[in-house]
Amino acid sequence: MILYFSGTGNSKFVAEVLGDQLNDEVVSLRSYLKSGRPAEFHSEKPYVIAAPIYAWRFPKNVVDFVKASEFKGNKKVYFVCSMGEDLGNAPAYCEDLCKKKDLEYCGLKGIVMPVNYPENGKLPSKTETYLTATKAKSELKEVAQQIAAGEKLDEMKANASDYLKSAVINPVYPHWVGSQQFSLIEDKCTGCGTCVELCIINNISLKEGKASFGKNCIGCYACYQYCPEKAIILKKYPDLETRYHGPGYKNGKVTVDENEIF
């Protein structure tokens, strides 16, 4: 069973490629995470959990969900993450999570995907998204072969910098995101509620018909990337007009579809 959380589509892509290659069920965790309710799963095949890496660790809301949920049947768990440059010390935290749940940790593999945060004021173009996703698809086929064979995933050994990033920077990351990232252009906001629906931690609400942000942002960027009016902007890049929508995977092929919400 492939379980995934995706903000802007990268990890959805990872999950769907693996589901196709392994001929396995693909389940979105979005409704579970948004409702805050745990779940009970049963799978005869190994579990694969796909999610983005946020500040060199698995998203805290996903970790908390796994802690609270039941996983019956097969006890093997593989973690496959969409990421930017590196994983930090994320594998160690996922291994510890499995120990606490009495599950067999089978490794964490990071797959480089297009970055959904503007680097130097720019987001990946459709061409760049397609090329990066196509390369990721090839890597995911190899990952699927390892999972199908029951092998542990290849992992890079963490260094001192990785320990520091995951242990020190990660805990303060949500506070930085919540207070520094987003602004709202009120004249553009129509109160459609898209951002409210997309926010899995219910950090956004409508007040007097306009989007209002709390302080618990996890930095998934779904609200920013999929606001139909582009009313949500980044404080650092207020004039950026383009938005990033992750790649799709249909009939075994990589697609780039701006209209699909993940």
Residue pairs with C-beta under 8 A, 6 or more apart in sequence:
1 24
1 25
1 27
1 41
1 43
1 45
1 47
1 48
2 15
2 18
2 19
2 22
2 24
2 25
2 26
2 27
2 48
2 50
3 15
3 27
3 29
3 41
3 47
3 48
3 49
3 50
4 11
4 12
4 14
4 15
4 26
4 27
4 28
4 29
4 49
4 50
4 51
5 11
5 28
5 29
5 30
5 33
5 50
5 51
5 52
5 59
5 61
5 62
5 200
6 12
6 13
6 15
6 28
6 30
6 50
6 51
6 52
6 82
6 246
6 262
7 52
7 116
7 220
7 221
7 222
7 225
7 262
8 116
8 220
8 221
8 222
8 225
8 226
8 244
8 245
8 246
8 262
9 245
9 246
9 247
9 248
9 260
9 262
10 52
10 82
10 113
10 114
10 116
10 246
10 247
11 50
11 51
11 52
11 81
11 82
12 28
12 246
12 262
13 82
13 113
13 133
13 136
13 246
13 247
13 248
13 249
13 254
14 50
14 80
14 81
14 82
14 111
14 113
14 136
14 140
15 26
15 48
15 50
16 26
16 249
17 136
17 137
17 140
17 141
17 144
17 249
18 24
18 26
18 48
18 50
18 80
18 140
18 143
18 144
18 147
19 25
19 26
20 249
20 252
21 140
21 141
21 144
21 145
21 148
22 45
22 48
22 144
22 147
22 148
24 45
24 48
25 43
27 41
29 62
29 65
30 200
32 38
32 39
32 65
32 69
33 61
33 62
33 65
33 200
33 201
34 199
34 200
34 201
34 202
38 65
38 68
38 69
38 70
39 65
39 69
39 70
40 69
40 70
40 72
41 47
41 69
41 70
41 71
41 72
41 73
42 72
42 73
43 71
43 72
43 73
43 74
44 73
44 74
45 74
46 74
46 76
46 77
46 78
46 106
46 147
46 150
47 71
47 74
47 76
47 77
47 78
47 103
48 77
48 78
48 79
48 80
48 147
49 62
49 66
49 77
49 78
49 79
49 80
50 79
50 80
50 81
50 82
51 58
51 59
51 62
51 79
51 81
51 82
52 59
52 81
52 82
52 83
52 220
53 81
53 82
53 83
53 84
53 87
53 88
53 90
53 110
54 60
54 170
54 173
54 218
54 219
54 220
55 88
55 165
55 166
55 169
55 170
55 173
55 219
56 86
56 87
56 88
56 89
56 90
56 162
56 165
56 166
56 169
56 170
57 88
57 89
57 90
57 93
57 166
57 170
58 79
58 81
58 90
58 93
58 94
58 97
59 218
59 220
60 174
60 218
61 200
61 201
61 218
63 93
63 97
66 97
66 101
67 97
67 100
67 101
71 77
71 101
71 103
75 102
75 103
75 104
76 103
76 104
76 106
76 150
77 98
77 103
77 104
77 105
77 106
78 106
78 107
78 108
78 109
78 147
78 153
79 91
79 94
79 107
79 108
79 109
80 108
80 109
80 111
80 140
80 143
80 153
81 87
81 90
81 108
81 109
81 110
81 111
82 110
82 111
82 113
83 110
83 111
83 112
83 113
84 112
84 113
84 115
85 112
86 110
86 156
86 162
87 108
87 110
87 156
87 162
88 158
88 162
88 163
88 165
88 166
88 170
89 158
89 162
89 163
89 165
89 166
89 167
90 108
90 110
90 166
91 107
91 108
91 155
91 158
92 158
92 166
93 166
94 105
94 108
95 105
97 105
98 104
98 105
99 105
106 147
106 152
106 153
107 152
107 153
107 154
107 155
108 153
108 155
109 143
109 153
109 154
109 155
111 136
111 139
111 140
111 143
112 132
112 135
112 136
113 132
113 133
113 136
113 246
114 124
114 128
114 129
114 132
114 133
114 244
114 246
114 247
115 123
115 124
115 244
116 123
116 221
116 225
116 244
116 246
117 219
117 221
118 234
118 236
118 237
118 240
121 237
121 240
122 240
122 242
123 240
123 242
123 243
123 244
124 132
124 244
126 256
129 244
129 246
129 247
129 256
130 247
130 254
130 256
133 247
133 254
133 256
134 254
137 249
137 254
143 153
146 152
146 153
146 154
147 153
173 219
174 216
174 217
174 218
174 219
175 215
177 217
177 218
177 219
178 203
178 213
178 214
178 215
178 216
178 217
179 215
180 235
180 236
181 217
181 219
181 224
181 234
181 235
181 236
182 213
182 217
182 223
182 224
182 232
182 233
182 234
182 235
183 232
183 233
183 234
183 235
183 238
184 210
184 211
184 213
184 231
184 232
184 233
185 230
185 231
185 232
185 233
186 210
186 231
188 229
188 230
188 231
189 209
189 210
189 211
189 229
189 231
190 229
190 231
191 206
191 209
191 210
191 211
192 228
192 229
193 206
194 223
194 226
194 227
194 228
194 261
195 204
195 211
195 222
195 223
195 226
195 227
195 232
196 202
196 204
196 205
196 206
196 211
198 222
198 223
198 226
198 261
199 222
199 223
200 218
200 220
200 222
201 216
201 217
201 218
203 213
203 214
203 215
203 216
203 217
203 218
204 211
204 212
204 213
204 214
204 223
205 211
205 212
205 214
206 212
211 223
211 231
211 232
221 244
222 262
223 232
224 232
224 233
224 234
224 243
225 243
225 244
225 245
226 243
226 245
226 261
227 243
230 241
230 243
233 240
234 240
243 258
245 256
245 257
245 258
245 259
245 260
245 262
246 262
247 254
247 255
247 256
248 254
248 255
248 256
248 257
248 260
249 255
